[in-house]
């Protein structure tokens, strides 16, 4: 189930990347503001749903202190303005200069950096599969940067001759 959710998340992220590319003529700040507002609205909608599903939110808020609620508010602001807003702004701004395929490859380094930070900060262990996958992500970005189209065209010509 976890693998299916990860693949579904990746598909939605790819659609998001294409959407950013389709609207690259829209001001990056407008896109980021829209994304922050949509995420805030979805968060507000998710709370009552989670509350009604017996998620334990009502137990948390019954025991929460004013400091707990303040910390949640600060976390929500951080997530909304910096994680969502600043990231969407940077992505929107960058996609005015790069194609969606190139941008998607660059965005694929996000889990790689998350794993590296987890290893460095949280002392998580990276296995051979994680390191190999990270190397493939980096290789894909390098090939895109040096002109993978040229490499692909050359390979295709060789295959047609053979």
ABEGO torsion letter per residue (X at the ends): XAAAAAAAAAAAAAAAAAAAAAAAABBAAAAAAAAAAAAAAAAAAAAAAAAAAGAGAAAAAAABBAAAAAAAAAAAAAAAAAAAAAAAAAAAAAAAABBAAAAAAAAAAAAAAAAAAAAAAAGBBBBAAAAAAAAAAAAAAAAAAAGAAAAAAAAAAAAAAX
